[in-house]
Amino acid sequence: MFAHGIHLADAEWQCLHETGSALAFCPTSNLFLGSGLFRLPACWQNKVRMGIGSDVGAGTTFSMLRTLGEAYKVSQLQSYRLRASEAFYHATLWRRARAAP
């Protein structure tokens, strides 16, 4: 699990996929710090596992509902429509679905 992943080159996205790595998308901290936008379309295109989190140290809220709202806005800025069910899945169930038995 790697945090943020907002400054990845195309080759690094491919490396994450090949190694089965996952990224933590923390939209509230990325927006608050002005550090960049998570490239959600690149994440999907490269089939990289991703979870949505609040980033306790640098985010503006611990509320996952607000965090998911910010994730939606980040996706809209990149011409991608993040569905509510998709966002909820990546904030909760994806960990269980991808966990080893």
C-alpha positions in Angstrom: 0.0 0.0 0.0 1.4 3.3 -1.1 0.0 6.7 -0.1 -1.3 9.4 -2.5 0.4 8.5 -5.8 -0.2 11.9 -7.3 3.1 12.4 -9.1 3.4 9.0 -10.8 4.9 8.6 -14.3 3.2 6.2 -16.7 5.8 3.5 -16.2 5.3 3.7 -12.4 1.6 3.0 -12.8 2.5 -0.1 -14.8 4.9 -1.1 -12.1 2.3 -0.8 -9.4 0.0 -3.0 -11.5 2.6 -5.7 -12.1 3.6 -5.9 -8.5 0.0 -6.0 -7.2 0.5 -2.9 -5.2 -2.3 -0.6 -4.0 -2.6 3.2 -3.6 -4.4 5.2 -0.9 -6.3 8.0 -2.5 -6.6 10.8 0.1 -8.4 13.6 -1.6 -8.9 15.9 1.4 -5.2 16.1 2.2 -4.2 16.5 -1.5 -6.6 19.4 -1.9 -5.7 21.0 1.4 -2.0 20.8 0.7 -2.4 21.7 -2.9 0.0 18.9 -3.8 -1.9 17.6 -6.8 -4.8 15.5 -8.0 -5.0 11.8 -7.9 -5.2 10.5 -11.5 -8.2 8.3 -11.1 -8.5 7.6 -14.9 -4.8 6.4 -14.9 -5.5 4.2 -11.9 -8.4 2.4 -13.7 -6.5 2.2 -17.1 -3.6 0.6 -15.4 -5.7 -1.7 -13.2 -4.1 -0.5 -10.0 -5.8 -1.3 -6.8 -7.0 1.7 -4.8 -8.6 2.6 -1.6 -10.0 6.0 -0.5 -8.9 7.4 2.9 -8.9 10.6 4.9 -5.1 10.9 5.7 -5.2 11.6 9.5 -2.2 13.8 9.5 -2.9 16.3 6.6 -6.6 16.1 5.7 -9.3 18.5 6.6 -11.7 16.0 8.0 -12.0 12.5 9.5 -15.5 12.1 7.9 -15.5 9.5 5.2 -18.7 11.0 3.7 -16.9 14.3 3.2 -13.8 12.5 1.9 -15.9 10.6 -0.6 -17.5 13.9 -1.7 -14.0 15.4 -2.3 -13.1 12.2 -4.2 -16.1 12.8 -6.4 -15.0 16.4 -7.1 -11.5 15.3 -8.0 -12.8 12.8 -10.4 -15.1 15.4 -12.0 -12.2 17.7 -12.6 -10.7 14.9 -14.7 -13.8 14.2 -16.7 -14.5 11.0 -14.8 -17.8 10.5 -13.0 -17.2 8.5 -9.8 -20.4 6.8 -8.8 -21.5 6.8 -5.2 -21.4 3.0 -5.1 -18.0 2.9 -6.6 -16.6 5.4 -4.0 -18.2 3.6 -1.1 -16.7 0.3 -2.3 -13.2 1.8 -2.5 -13.6 3.3 1.0 -14.7 0.0 2.6 -15.2 -3.3 0.9 -12.2 -3.4 -1.6 -9.9 -4.3 1.3 -11.9 -7.4 2.1 -12.4 -8.4 -1.6 -8.7 -8.2 -2.2 -7.5 -9.7 1.0 -5.7 -13.1 1.0 -7.6 -16.0 2.6 
